[in-house]
Amino acid sequence: MRYAATLAALALAGCAAKPAPAPAAASAKPLPAGLDPSRDPGFPSSYVARPQPPVALVGATVLTGTGAEIVAGTVLVRDGRIEAVGAALPVPAGYAAIDARGRWVTPGVIDAHSHLGVYAHPGVPAHDDGNELTDPNTAQVWAEHSVWPQDPGFDTAREAGVTAMQILPGSGNLFGGRSVTLKNVPSDTVQGMKFPGAPYGLKMACGENPKRVYGAKGRAPSTRMGNVAGYRAAWINAADYARKWDKWRADGGKGDPPKRDLQLDTLAGVLKGEILIHNHCYRADEMAIMIDVAREFGYKITAFHHATEAYKIAPLLAREGICVATWANWWGYKMEVYDAIEENAAMIERAGGCAVIHSDDGILIQHLNQEAAVALSAGRRAGIRISEGEAVKWFTANPAKMLGIADKTGSIEPGKAADLVLWSADPFSIYALADRVWIDGAMVYDRKDPAYRRHSDFLLGQPGQELPR
């Protein structure tokens, strides 16, 4: 009995020693509109897909964007989505059949690096809205607030098969601001073009541009080491800002909250994994340094843009899962581009990386398929064997991946958006033209129908704008 009593006493003492559970922290009271970054809905898309009857593209060579090439293939489209794709599929009743024999079908072209709308046509100072060159860190600006939807470049890009694109700020600053992903549809507002659900990106720049711009103003950064110091200082401020907001919420909203800062909102969004990093960077050594900075502060680089020396560190970029958005043969226009080679994309592909062909130009965006052909041919001449089925990913599936929209578009797979191009010839041919273009199953361009040829008053008097006779 004495033993049992002792055990009971110990048990009671043990229970008494346990601390009482802490009361749950009270939820923070809602702040006035616009003051709480966690409640910021952003600027929502108002894009609405147009309903269309079901369509079948029959008899084409289909490059699916998954690596497959289907000869005499059929693509079935219903309710704006890919219903099925395969060889000699039967066409269900009620589908409008399009004879695509002798032609090619690919996913819609996606440009991962464009400045359409922020450097709109015609190129006059009034349209120079891509670089906020007032401070090395302008992470607070958003490209969508500069996009002019009437830019005729959107129309010419659509006529070349471009169905989506990322619009970026320029590269004059260490942090240029937020990018926006658009569907290439005619619209009176940028919200009517915004790709629903696409994550924001943050444009960063290393190398010559920021140090040249601000060195010329007699302020930092004026060197590459000044660039890196600027990145690190900004990330320290962002991490501290995020910590203060987290603490205020954990304390149940007691006391005054931190003051909202639009610049730090964007940087903190990167640290939380909500905003993707798109880093303008040419040289291999600088890309490696940027990876070190990302590791220091715990964020991930989604893509290096231009990246003409990526081939030098291709295995590193593949291991890090960083896409490379580049050209085939832009070379020599400044010192950091002198080691550019045409085999760059092919060498990234061979290393198991994510190669992307981008434009950065209002003319090249009309020829991304042919720019990819140049890079493909250069790789083959160097002994790197890559099929067209794989290379088509460079301007379809891979840019979709790097923009965070690969679950929605970029390949011809059941359930994905019917963003498609019907080409007059092999898209890797210099003679290939986009015959028809669809976005979400709605035809947005037909080369044989004059009604789809949009002619802007803003291009009057410029060569090449005459109507066909």
Buried (B, 14 or more C-beta within 10 A) or exposed (E): EEEEEEEEEEEEEEEEEEEEEEEEEEEBEEBEEEEBBEEBEEEEBEBEBEEBEBBBBBBBBBBBBBBBBBEEBBBBBBEBBBBBBEEEBEBEEEBEEBEBEEBBBBBBBBBBBBBBBBBBBBEEEEBEBBBBBEBBBBBBBBBBEBBBBBBBBBBBBBBBBBBBBBBBBBBBBBBBBBBBBBBBBEBEEBBBBBBBEBBBBBBBBBBBBBBBBBBEEEEBBBEBEBBBBBBEBBBEBBBEBBEBBBEBBEEBBEEEBBEBBEBBBBBBBBBBEEBBBBBBBBBBEBBBBBBEBBEEBEBBBBBBBBBBBBBBBBEBBBEBEBBBBBBBEBEEEEEBBEBBBBBBBBBBBBBEBBBBBBBBBBEBBBBBBBBBBBBBBBBBEEEBEBEBBBBBBBBBBBBBBBBBBBEBBBBBBEEBBBBBBBBBBBBBBEEBEBBBBBBBBBBBBBBEEEEBEEEBEBBEEEEEEEEEE
